[in-house]
Amino acid sequence: MADEGLDVSRRGALARLGATVALTGAGVTALPSTPESPAPSTVSTGAVRPDATPVPESETSYAVWHYKPVGGDFEPTSPINVVFPLESRSFEDVIHVFHDAGWYPYPEDYPRYAYDRSTDRYRFQDWAGAETYFGVGGRLHVRCWHLDGTASVQAHVDTKATPKHGIGTYAGGRRAVERLFEDAGSDVTEAGQYLGNDQRPDHDGFASVIRS
């Protein structure tokens, strides 16, 4: 998938040298086990907007970015744009809403990771879903993490799969997830959580907050 530009030097929370990467914590019932990534020696420059001023990931229970492994390093690639406090629902309850809407679990996609401050490690996505498995003509696509008693979701609309998937819109993906959970009876606060993770083409640095 296409990635956009970033000055990682402005993000001290990313420079966690020698952090071991592993999958930790509870996942959704009956989910397949997930692989470990290479241990990073540093965090590489990714493609986030150079003028973004992200919230340090050590200061929030939510993820701020998701990352791709590059050799022994990680690059931030896309912003978290939907979050769930999980005050009165479980992570499994969140995933069931996607299942009930007919989304495909574990579609064809690239492996992505999020920083887990409770373990100081980068964790593989706990769940991923999409409208279609391959997304030949484009698709809504989410990756989800269960972190520190919350859920963090990266939602976007993919461009067509050929010649290569890219990001069509982050804002459109966020709004689609908002509508999905509104229809399921959840309370949605649009752009309710500032994360400072602005990114082209259209992410404003805020995540929508969804509660049951």
ABEGO torsion letter per residue (X at the ends): XBBBBBBAAABAAABBBGBBBBBBEBBBBGBBBBBBBBBBABBBBBABBAABBBBBAAABABBABBBBBBEABBBBABBBABBBAGAABBAAAAAAAAAAAGBBBGBBBBBBBBBBAAAGBBBBBABBBBABAAGAAEBBBBBBBBBGGBBBBBBBBBBBAOABBBBABAAAAAAAAAAAAAAAGBBBBBGABBAGABBOAABAGBBBBBBX
